[in-house]
Amino acid sequence: MAQYFKYNDQNIGAGDTIRVHQEVIEGDKKRVQIFEGIVIAIKNRGNNKSFTVRKIGASSIGVEKIFPVNLPAIKKIEVKRRGQVRRAKLYYLRDRIGKQATRVKEKALKSKAAK
């Protein structure tokens, strides 16, 4: 994993497919909005750390959101897949179209028997 950050005792790195549960306030109502995509970048250090998540939306349009790690509106981050990448920043995914834009090689899980 090229670069990662810790969130609730789990490491999240570039190339991982995650679901970010963010609380959105609209008027006097609160709801949780889920944004699922690939982590393409992790920037800065310490309290100012942020990460960029990219997904392919309707009509094959790429949508990116930048989340600060310490944002109080983030309620939960789920890791769907671990990606094995050789770069810290995956900006090359922006140039890809269709299924190639969401395909990152999956990290092989280490078994305890192999150790």
HUCORUR-V936923 format. One record per pair of residues at least 24 apart in sequence whose ideal C-beta (glycine too) atoms are under 7 Angstrom apart, sorted by sequence separation. I is the first residue (numbers start at 1). GAP is how many residues later the second one is. D is the distance in whole Angstrom. If there is no record, write none. Layout:
# HUCORUR-V936923
i=I gap=GAP d=D
i=I gap=GAP d=D
This chain:
# HUCORUR-V936923
i=15 gap=24 d=7
i=82 gap=24 d=7
i=83 gap=24 d=6
i=14 gap=25 d=5
i=81 gap=25 d=6
i=82 gap=25 d=4
i=13 gap=26 d=7
i=14 gap=26 d=7
i=12 gap=27 d=6
i=14 gap=27 d=7
i=14 gap=28 d=6
i=35 gap=30 d=6
i=62 gap=32 d=6
i=20 gap=33 d=6
i=18 gap=35 d=7
i=5 gap=37 d=6
i=4 gap=38 d=7
i=60 gap=38 d=7
i=3 gap=39 d=5
i=54 gap=39 d=6
i=62 gap=39 d=7
i=32 gap=43 d=6
i=5 gap=44 d=6
i=38 gap=45 d=7
i=56 gap=45 d=6
i=5 gap=46 d=7
i=56 gap=46 d=6
i=20 gap=47 d=6
i=41 gap=48 d=5
i=40 gap=49 d=7
i=41 gap=49 d=7
i=23 gap=50 d=5
i=40 gap=50 d=4
i=22 gap=51 d=5
i=40 gap=51 d=7
i=22 gap=52 d=6
i=23 gap=52 d=6
i=22 gap=53 d=7
i=40 gap=53 d=6
i=20 gap=54 d=6
i=21 gap=54 d=5
i=21 gap=55 d=4
i=38 gap=55 d=7
i=20 gap=57 d=6
i=18 gap=59 d=6
i=19 gap=59 d=4
i=18 gap=60 d=6
i=18 gap=61 d=5
i=19 gap=61 d=6
i=7 gap=62 d=7
i=18 gap=62 d=6
i=16 gap=63 d=6
i=17 gap=63 d=4
i=5 gap=64 d=6
i=17 gap=64 d=4
i=38 gap=64 d=7
i=12 gap=65 d=6
i=16 gap=65 d=7
i=16 gap=66 d=6
i=17 gap=66 d=7
i=38 gap=66 d=6
i=12 gap=67 d=6
i=16 gap=67 d=5
i=15 gap=68 d=3
i=10 gap=69 d=6
i=15 gap=69 d=7
i=7 gap=70 d=5
i=15 gap=70 d=4
i=14 gap=71 d=6
i=14 gap=74 d=6
i=15 gap=75 d=6
i=14 gap=76 d=6
i=2 gap=83 d=6
i=2 gap=85 d=6
i=3 gap=85 d=4
i=2 gap=86 d=4
i=15 gap=89 d=5
